[in-house]
Amino acid sequence: MGKTASEVVAGAIYEHYKGQQYRVIGVGRHTETLEELVMYEALYDNPLGRLWCRPLKMWLESVEINGQKVPRFKLK
């Protein structure tokens, strides 16, 4: 069974595998495709912007770093 939006905690802080921290605002849907998206806020000074959206599937996936699978985002 796949992971679901209920696994993403609104208001919680997550750490990206590269080390930056983000606060999840919530999970919503794309207006045209209905794809589930995670909206989150950068908790560091990012010149490209503060608010971001990422597909839920991508948010929940693991990435391979130095031959080891790690979560893209982990709950702090």
N, C-alpha and C positions, 0 to 999 in steps of 0.2 A: 504494500500500500504506500502511496506517495505522501509526501509531506503536505501540510495544509496551512492556510492563513492563520488558523488558531494557534499555530506554533510561534507566531511572531507577536511579541508583547508590546502593545502600544504604550508609550511613555518610558520604556526601558532603554538603557544604553547598551549598544552593541559595539564590538571592536572588529574592524575590518582586518583581514589577514595581513595587511601592510602596516597595521598599527594605529590608524586613525580611529577616533571614536565618533559615534553618531547616536542621536536619539530618534527612535521610531515615533512618527506621528500617528501612523495607522496604515491599514491595508484598504485600498479602494479598487475601483475597476476603471479601465480605459473606456471612454464613452462610446467608442465605435466597435472595438473588438471584444469588449467585456473581459479582457485579460486582467488578472489580479496584479496590482502594482503595490509595492511598499513605498510609502512616502517617508522620508527621513531628513533629519537636520544635521549638518556638519557641526561638531562641537569644537572646531578649530578654525582659525582664520583661513578661509579658502577664497582666493580672489576670483574663482570661477562661479561662486554662488554658495548659498547657505542651504537651500532646500533642493532635494533630489528625489527622483523616483526610479525604481528598478523593478523589473518583473519579479514577482514572487518566486517563481521557479529558480531564477538566477540568485536571488537573495539566499535561498535555502540550500543551494548546491555547495559541494565541496570543490576545492581547487587543489591541484598537485603542486607542492613546493618541495624542491630537492628530493623528489621521489616519495614524499609523504602526503597523504590526503588530509587536508585541514578544512574546516568550515570557512566559507567566504566571509561570513559574519558570525561572531559568537557573542552570546549574551554575557554581559559583565556582571 
